[in-house]
């Protein structure tokens, strides 16, 4: 019964404005009959695949957005078209309000993602397109140059992260001095509710500090990240930093973005039990996967991170015993397991409901505990804007963000990921690494560009694999 409730047709965690795809605001259009006004307004919106096109195709009866835009603006210059030929009139199912909303959000429609049936769970969705954040950042800055004033560090980050560190140290000492057993229900409840929330907050504080948003000085940010890392119990901050920077620079690139699941994970964790295992122990996947995919060279800062954590852990154990240490470790485990705040790991980049979008935002109340990491499209567009000003970014450029599908609930994301048929480890967008310098890849991009547009075209898995195979042969 649960599987039925969370099937691909439901997707309770996803909010889509279907009026942008030719339906009513909350009702999707008939499959393979209508499409978004965005699709009819962009010459580069064709979807090329070796087997099928998008489920939401252009209906010839829909008005051209450019001509409908003229009608909404009161432009009567085109008076030669008869009522029978005039396609600027909204169709019966399209209200003037929808048309006005389309006009208002026109600038952002270029990034409206295609929607189709969820892809075959045997492989990832391989694309030869560029990730969307660079181009959208450029467009937003052109339309709203004042957004640059939102960039810079946020002084409150250091005080909040320090308070959470002191909370966790205090809780660890309490558990140690009271000698509450780590498997006692009171211990586990405290580690889940307080510790899991606090350490997820610490993970995300380190995420902010990784972008140098706590202090002006780069060195001060690094030392502070190492300090608040003590709440986690294991060295993390300086291991996370290089991998996360590459995640931004090479989003979705195979062999570079270690946030992507591997083929082995896909093959072993395909069913409900496999997805439940992944969601429960995802902290270990994120901790261990980078070392297998792309090992980083040790740095002085990494050694400093290990030295400080080892010294802190030793002092904690000497002062309050191993139970205190177990509290921090259990807190970190719960922070990356089946915890409401941990759902952001899955919500950020996994696809749902057939929406071919690789970065998702969530605007709900749990952002208050998580440095607004739910504003994830906004964050990837502008990594130099701190957490406290991401809502202001969205408010300043609503035409770019309000049109995008988003998540309404982090807990529902986890449930949908595990029980639903529209998502799983396969539901990630991947690209061939830019480092490959593959001539076959460039040739494929040119060929697809000639077919429908160079930057907004879906390329089938088969074509991407052929390009990689040709590169390997040439190498």
DRENFIDREN-165048 format. One record per residue (C-alpha): residue number from 1; chain; x negated, y, z. Coordinates in Angstrom, 1 decimal. Each point is the difference from the previous one (the first is absolute). Example, Ala and Ser with C-alpha at 12.3 -4.5 7.8 and 13.67 -1.06 7.14 Angstrom:
% DRENFIDREN-165048
romi;torke;east;north;up
1;A;-12.3;-4.5;7.8
2;A;-1.4;3.4;-0.7
% end
This chain:
% DRENFIDREN-165048
romi;torke;east;north;up
1;A;0.0;0.0;0.0
2;A;-2.8;2.4;0.9
3;A;-1.7;-0.7;-3.4
4;A;3.3;1.0;-1.7
5;A;0.2;3.2;2.0
6;A;-3.5;1.0;-0.9
7;A;0.0;-1.1;-3.7
8;A;-1.4;2.2;-2.7
9;A;3.4;1.6;-0.7
10;A;0.3;1.4;3.6
11;A;-3.4;1.4;0.9
12;A;1.3;1.7;3.1
13;A;-3.2;1.8;0.7
14;A;-0.1;1.9;-3.4
15;A;1.8;3.2;-0.8
16;A;0.4;0.9;-3.7
17;A;1.8;2.9;-1.6
18;A;1.7;-1.9;-2.8
19;A;1.2;3.2;-1.6
20;A;-3.5;0.4;-1.3
21;A;0.4;-3.4;-1.8
22;A;3.4;0.7;-1.5
23;A;2.3;-1.1;2.8
24;A;1.6;1.7;2.9
25;A;-2.1;1.3;2.8
26;A;0.4;-3.2;2.0
27;A;1.2;-2.4;-2.7
28;A;-2.4;-1.6;-2.5
29;A;0.9;0.1;-3.7
30;A;0.8;-3.2;-1.9
31;A;-3.2;-1.8;-0.8
32;A;-1.4;0.4;-3.5
33;A;2.5;2.7;-0.9
34;A;-1.1;3.3;1.6
35;A;-3.2;1.7;1.1
36;A;-1.1;3.0;1.9
37;A;0.2;3.4;-1.5
38;A;-3.8;0.0;0.5
39;A;-0.4;-2.9;-2.4
40;A;1.9;1.9;-2.7
41;A;-2.0;3.2;0.5
42;A;-3.5;-1.4;-0.2
43;A;-1.6;-1.1;-3.2
44;A;-2.5;-2.1;1.9
45;A;2.5;-2.0;2.1
46;A;0.2;-3.1;-2.2
47;A;-0.6;-3.3;1.8
48;A;-2.1;-2.5;-1.9
49;A;0.0;-3.7;1.0
50;A;-0.5;-3.3;-1.7
51;A;3.4;-1.4;1.0
52;A;2.5;2.6;1.1
53;A;0.6;3.7;0.6
54;A;1.3;1.7;3.1
55;A;3.4;-0.9;1.3
56;A;1.0;3.6;-0.3
57;A;-0.3;1.1;-3.6
58;A;1.0;3.2;-1.7
59;A;3.7;0.1;-1.0
60;A;0.5;2.0;-3.1
61;A;3.2;1.4;1.5
62;A;-1.9;1.8;2.7
63;A;-0.8;3.7;-0.5
64;A;-3.5;1.2;-0.8
65;A;-1.4;1.6;3.2
66;A;-1.5;2.8;-2.0
67;A;3.3;0.8;-1.7
68;A;2.0;-0.4;3.3
69;A;-2.6;2.3;1.7
70;A;0.9;2.7;-2.6
71;A;3.7;-0.4;0.7
72;A;-0.5;0.3;3.7
73;A;-2.1;3.1;-0.5
74;A;2.8;1.5;-2.1
75;A;-2.0;-0.1;-3.2
76;A;2.5;0.3;-2.8
77;A;-2.4;0.3;-2.8
78;A;0.7;-3.4;-1.4
79;A;3.6;0.7;-1.3
80;A;-0.2;-2.1;-3.1
81;A;0.8;-3.2;1.8
82;A;3.6;-1.0;0.1
83;A;1.7;-1.4;3.1
84;A;-0.1;-3.5;-1.6
85;A;-3.7;0.3;-0.5
86;A;-0.9;2.0;3.1
87;A;-2.0;-2.3;2.3
88;A;-0.7;2.8;2.5
89;A;3.3;-0.7;1.7
90;A;-0.2;-2.3;2.9
91;A;1.5;-3.4;-0.6
92;A;3.2;-0.7;2.0
93;A;-2.0;-1.8;2.7
94;A;-2.5;2.8;0.4
95;A;0.9;3.0;2.1
96;A;-1.3;3.5;-0.4
97;A;-1.6;-0.4;3.5
98;A;-2.1;-2.9;-1.3
99;A;-1.0;2.0;-3.0
100;A;-1.0;2.9;2.2
101;A;-2.0;-2.3;2.2
102;A;-1.8;-1.4;-3.0
103;A;-0.9;3.5;-1.1
104;A;-1.2;1.0;3.4
105;A;-2.2;-3.1;0.3
106;A;-1.1;-0.1;-3.6
107;A;-3.7;0.5;0.8
108;A;-0.1;-3.1;2.1
109;A;1.8;-2.2;-2.4
110;A;-3.2;-0.8;-1.9
111;A;-0.9;-2.2;3.0
112;A;3.3;-1.8;0.3
113;A;-0.9;-3.7;0.1
114;A;1.5;-2.6;-2.4
115;A;2.4;-2.6;1.5
116;A;0.3;-3.5;-1.2
117;A;0.6;-3.5;1.4
118;A;-2.8;-0.9;2.5
119;A;-2.9;-1.6;-1.8
120;A;-1.0;-3.6;0.0
121;A;-1.4;-0.8;3.4
122;A;-2.9;-1.9;-1.6
123;A;-2.1;3.1;-0.6
124;A;-0.3;3.7;0.8
125;A;1.2;2.8;-2.2
126;A;-3.0;0.9;-2.1
127;A;0.0;3.4;-1.6
128;A;-2.4;2.0;-2.2
129;A;1.4;3.3;1.2
130;A;-1.6;2.5;2.3
131;A;1.2;0.2;3.5
132;A;2.6;2.8;0.4
133;A;-1.5;2.2;2.7
134;A;-2.7;1.9;-1.9
135;A;2.4;1.2;-2.7
136;A;2.7;0.8;2.5
137;A;-2.4;1.9;2.2
138;A;-1.0;2.2;-2.9
139;A;3.6;0.6;-1.0
140;A;1.0;0.9;3.6
141;A;-2.9;2.4;0.4
142;A;0.8;1.7;-3.3
143;A;3.6;0.4;1.1
144;A;-0.7;0.9;3.7
145;A;-3.5;1.3;0.4
146;A;0.9;1.2;3.5
147;A;-0.3;-3.7;1.1
148;A;-3.7;0.4;0.3
149;A;0.6;1.9;3.2
150;A;1.3;-3.2;1.6
151;A;-3.5;-1.7;-0.4
152;A;-2.4;-0.1;2.9
153;A;-0.4;-1.6;3.4
154;A;2.6;-0.4;2.7
155;A;-1.3;0.8;3.5
156;A;2.9;-1.9;1.7
157;A;-1.3;-3.3;-1.4
158;A;-2.9;-0.2;2.5
159;A;2.1;0.7;3.0
160;A;2.7;-2.5;-1.0
161;A;-2.5;-2.7;-0.7
162;A;-1.8;0.7;3.2
163;A;3.2;-0.3;2.0
164;A;0.8;-3.3;-1.6
165;A;-3.5;-1.2;0.7
166;A;0.4;0.9;3.7
167;A;3.4;-1.7;0.1
168;A;-1.5;-3.2;-1.3
169;A;-3.0;0.1;2.3
170;A;2.3;0.6;2.9
171;A;2.3;-2.9;-1.0
172;A;-3.0;-2.3;-0.5
173;A;-1.4;0.8;3.5
174;A;3.5;-0.5;1.5
175;A;0.3;-3.4;-1.5
176;A;-3.5;-0.9;1.1
177;A;0.4;1.2;3.6
178;A;3.4;-1.6;0.4
179;A;-1.3;-3.2;-1.5
180;A;3.1;-0.5;-2.3
181;A;-0.6;-3.0;-2.1
182;A;-0.3;0.8;-3.8
183;A;2.8;-2.6;-0.7
184;A;2.3;1.3;2.7
185;A;3.2;1.5;-1.6
186;A;-0.6;3.3;1.7
187;A;-3.5;0.2;-1.4
188;A;1.2;-0.9;-3.5
189;A;2.9;2.4;0.1
190;A;-2.3;2.9;1.1
191;A;-2.5;-1.0;-2.7
192;A;2.7;0.0;-2.6
193;A;2.1;3.0;0.9
194;A;-2.6;2.3;1.4
195;A;-3.3;-1.4;-1.3
196;A;1.2;-0.9;-3.5
197;A;1.5;3.5;-0.5
198;A;-3.0;1.7;1.5
199;A;-2.6;-1.9;-2.0
200;A;1.9;0.4;-3.2
201;A;-0.1;3.7;0.8
202;A;-3.7;-0.4;0.5
203;A;-0.5;-1.7;-3.4
204;A;1.8;2.9;-1.6
205;A;-2.0;2.6;2.0
206;A;-3.1;-1.6;-1.4
207;A;1.6;0.1;-3.5
208;A;0.5;3.8;0.5
209;A;-3.5;0.4;1.3
210;A;-1.4;-2.0;-3.0
211;A;1.3;2.8;-2.2
212;A;-1.9;2.5;2.2
213;A;3.2;1.6;1.3
214;A;-0.7;0.2;3.7
215;A;-3.0;2.3;0.0
216;A;-1.7;2.2;-2.6
217;A;-3.3;-1.9;0.5
218;A;-0.4;-3.4;-1.8
219;A;-2.3;-1.2;2.8
220;A;2.5;1.1;2.7
221;A;2.8;-2.0;-1.8
222;A;-2.2;-3.1;-0.1
223;A;-0.9;0.2;3.7
224;A;3.6;0.6;1.0
225;A;1.1;-3.0;-2.1
226;A;-2.5;-2.2;1.8
227;A;1.2;1.3;3.4
228;A;3.7;-0.6;-0.6
229;A;-0.9;-3.4;-1.5
230;A;-0.6;-1.2;3.6
231;A;3.7;-0.4;0.5
232;A;0.0;-2.7;-2.7
233;A;-2.6;-2.1;1.7
234;A;-2.0;-1.0;-3.2
235;A;-2.1;2.1;-2.3
236;A;2.2;1.4;-2.7
237;A;-0.4;3.7;-0.9
238;A;-3.2;-0.1;-2.0
239;A;1.0;-3.3;-1.7
240;A;3.3;1.6;-1.0
241;A;-1.3;3.3;-1.4
242;A;-1.8;-1.2;-3.2
243;A;2.7;-2.4;-1.0
244;A;2.7;2.5;0.5
245;A;-1.7;2.7;-2.0
246;A;-0.3;-2.6;-2.9
247;A;3.7;-0.8;0.5
248;A;0.7;3.6;-0.9
249;A;-2.5;0.3;-2.8
250;A;0.8;-3.3;-1.6
251;A;3.6;-0.7;0.9
252;A;1.1;-3.4;-1.4
253;A;-3.4;-0.8;-1.5
254;A;-0.9;-3.7;0.2
255;A;-3.3;-0.4;1.9
256;A;0.0;3.5;1.3
257;A;3.2;0.6;1.9
258;A;-0.2;-2.5;2.9
259;A;3.6;0.8;1.1
260;A;1.1;-2.3;-2.9
261;A;0.7;-3.6;0.8
262;A;-2.2;-2.6;-1.7
263;A;1.1;-2.7;-2.4
264;A;-0.6;-2.6;2.7
265;A;2.3;1.8;2.4
266;A;2.7;0.1;-2.8
267;A;-0.3;-3.7;-0.7
268;A;0.0;-1.1;3.7
269;A;2.7;2.4;1.4
270;A;2.7;0.0;-2.6
271;A;3.1;-1.2;1.9
272;A;1.9;1.3;3.0
273;A;-2.3;-1.8;2.5
274;A;-3.1;1.3;-1.8
275;A;1.3;3.6;0.0
276;A;0.9;-0.3;3.7
277;A;-3.5;-1.3;0.7
278;A;-1.5;3.0;-1.8
279;A;2.2;2.5;1.7
280;A;-0.7;-1.5;3.4
281;A;-3.8;-0.2;-0.4
282;A;-0.5;2.9;-2.5
283;A;-2.5;1.7;2.3
284;A;-2.4;-2.9;-0.7
285;A;0.5;0.2;-3.7
286;A;-0.8;3.7;0.0
287;A;-3.0;-0.6;2.2
288;A;-1.5;-2.9;-1.9
289;A;1.0;0.5;-3.6
290;A;-2.3;3.0;-0.7
291;A;-3.1;-2.1;0.9
292;A;0.9;-2.6;-2.6
293;A;1.1;2.4;-2.7
294;A;-2.7;2.7;0.2
295;A;-2.6;0.0;2.8
296;A;-1.2;3.4;1.1
297;A;-3.6;0.8;0.8
298;A;-0.7;0.6;3.7
299;A;-0.5;3.6;1.0
300;A;-1.4;1.8;3.1
301;A;3.6;0.9;0.9
302;A;1.1;-3.6;-0.2
303;A;-2.7;-1.0;2.5
304;A;1.0;3.0;2.2
305;A;3.6;-1.3;-0.1
306;A;-1.0;-3.5;1.1
307;A;-2.3;1.4;2.7
308;A;2.6;2.2;1.6
309;A;2.8;-2.7;-0.1
310;A;-2.3;-2.6;1.5
311;A;-1.0;2.4;2.8
312;A;3.6;0.9;0.6
313;A;1.3;-3.6;0.0
314;A;-2.8;-1.0;2.4
315;A;0.7;2.8;2.4
316;A;3.8;-0.8;-0.1
317;A;-0.6;-3.7;0.7
318;A;-2.4;0.8;2.8
319;A;2.4;2.4;1.6
320;A;3.4;-1.8;-0.4
321;A;-0.7;-3.4;-1.3
322;A;0.9;-1.9;-3.2
323;A;3.8;0.6;0.4
324;A;-0.6;3.7;-0.7
325;A;-1.8;-0.9;-3.2
326;A;2.7;-2.4;-1.0
327;A;2.5;2.8;0.4
328;A;-1.8;2.1;-2.7
329;A;-0.4;-3.0;-2.3
330;A;3.6;-1.1;0.3
331;A;1.1;3.6;-0.6
332;A;-2.0;0.1;-3.2
333;A;1.5;-3.3;-1.1
334;A;3.5;1.2;0.5
335;A;-0.7;3.3;-1.6
336;A;-0.8;-1.9;-3.2
337;A;2.7;-2.7;0.3
338;A;3.8;-0.1;0.1
339;A;0.3;3.4;1.5
340;A;2.3;2.8;-1.2
341;A;-2.9;2.4;-0.6
342;A;-2.2;-2.7;-1.7
343;A;2.6;-0.2;-2.8
344;A;-1.7;3.0;-1.6
345;A;-2.8;-2.3;-1.2
346;A;2.5;-1.8;-2.3
347;A;2.2;3.0;-0.7
348;A;-2.7;2.2;-1.5
349;A;-1.0;-1.9;-3.1
350;A;2.1;-3.1;-0.6
351;A;2.8;0.1;-2.6
352;A;3.6;-0.6;0.9
353;A;3.3;-0.3;-1.9
354;A;-1.8;-0.2;-3.3
355;A;-1.2;3.6;0.3
356;A;-3.4;0.2;-1.6
357;A;-1.4;2.6;2.3
358;A;-3.3;-0.7;1.9
359;A;0.3;2.6;2.7
360;A;3.1;0.4;2.2
361;A;1.0;2.5;2.6
362;A;2.1;-0.3;3.1
363;A;1.5;3.0;1.7
364;A;1.5;-1.5;3.1
365;A;-0.5;0.6;3.8
366;A;-2.9;-2.5;0.4
367;A;-2.2;2.5;-1.7
368;A;-0.1;1.8;3.3
369;A;-2.1;-2.9;1.4
370;A;-2.1;-0.5;-3.0
371;A;-1.5;3.4;-1.1
372;A;2.6;0.3;-2.8
373;A;-1.7;-2.8;-1.9
374;A;3.5;-0.7;-1.5
375;A;-0.6;3.0;-2.2
376;A;-2.2;-2.2;-2.1
377;A;0.6;1.4;-3.5
378;A;-0.7;3.4;1.5
379;A;-3.1;-1.3;1.7
380;A;-1.5;-1.6;-3.1
381;A;0.8;3.1;-2.1
382;A;-1.8;2.2;2.6
383;A;-2.3;-1.9;2.3
384;A;-1.4;3.3;1.3
385;A;3.3;1.1;1.5
386;A;0.3;-1.3;3.6
387;A;2.9;-1.9;1.4
388;A;1.7;3.0;1.7
389;A;0.4;1.8;-3.4
390;A;1.2;-2.8;-2.2
391;A;3.7;0.8;0.6
392;A;-0.8;3.6;-1.0
393;A;-1.6;-1.4;-3.2
394;A;3.1;-1.9;-0.8
395;A;2.2;3.0;0.7
396;A;-2.1;2.2;-2.2
397;A;0.2;-2.4;-3.0
398;A;3.3;-1.8;0.3
399;A;0.4;-0.4;-3.7
400;A;-3.0;-2.3;0.0
401;A;0.9;-2.1;3.0
402;A;3.8;-0.1;0.4
403;A;0.4;-1.9;-3.3
404;A;-2.2;-2.9;1.1
405;A;1.5;-3.2;1.5
406;A;-1.0;-0.3;3.7
407;A;0.5;-2.2;3.0
408;A;2.6;0.7;2.6
409;A;-1.2;-2.4;2.7
410;A;-3.4;-1.5;0.9
411;A;1.4;-3.0;1.9
412;A;2.3;-0.8;-3.0
413;A;-3.1;0.1;-2.3
414;A;-1.5;-2.8;2.0
415;A;3.2;-2.1;-0.1
416;A;0.5;0.7;-3.7
417;A;-3.6;-0.9;-0.7
418;A;0.3;-3.4;1.7
419;A;3.6;-1.0;-0.8
420;A;0.6;1.8;-3.3
421;A;-0.7;-1.2;-3.5
422;A;-0.9;3.4;-1.4
423;A;-3.4;0.3;1.8
424;A;-2.9;-2.0;1.2
425;A;-3.8;0.0;-0.3
426;A;0.4;0.0;-3.8
427;A;1.9;3.4;0.1
428;A;-3.1;2.1;-0.4
429;A;-1.2;2.0;-3.0
430;A;-3.5;-0.9;-1.0
431;A;-2.4;1.5;-2.6
432;A;-3.3;-1.1;-1.4
433;A;-3.0;1.6;1.7
434;A;-1.2;3.2;-1.6
435;A;-3.6;-1.3;0.6
436;A;0.6;-2.7;-2.6
437;A;-0.3;2.6;-2.8
438;A;2.0;-2.3;-2.2
439;A;0.2;0.9;-3.7
440;A;2.8;-2.5;-0.4
441;A;1.9;1.8;2.8
442;A;-0.4;3.3;-1.8
443;A;1.1;-1.5;-3.2
444;A;3.1;-1.4;1.7
445;A;0.8;3.4;1.5
446;A;-0.3;1.6;-3.4
447;A;2.2;-2.6;-1.7
448;A;2.7;0.3;2.7
449;A;-0.3;3.8;-0.1
450;A;0.7;-0.1;-3.8
451;A;3.1;-2.1;0.8
452;A;1.5;2.2;2.6
453;A;-2.2;2.4;1.9
454;A;-3.5;-0.1;1.6
455;A;0.8;0.6;3.7
456;A;3.4;-1.3;0.9
457;A;0.2;-3.4;-1.6
458;A;0.3;-3.4;1.6
459;A;-2.3;-2.6;-1.4
460;A;0.6;-3.6;0.4
461;A;-2.0;-2.3;2.2
462;A;-1.1;-1.9;-3.1
463;A;-1.5;3.1;-1.6
464;A;-1.9;1.0;3.1
465;A;-1.4;-3.6;0.4
466;A;-1.1;0.0;-3.6
467;A;-1.8;3.3;0.5
468;A;-1.8;-1.4;3.0
469;A;-0.9;-3.3;-1.8
470;A;-1.4;1.9;-3.0
471;A;-2.1;2.2;2.3
472;A;-1.4;-3.1;1.8
473;A;-0.8;-1.5;-3.4
474;A;-1.8;3.1;-1.2
475;A;-1.9;0.3;3.3
% end
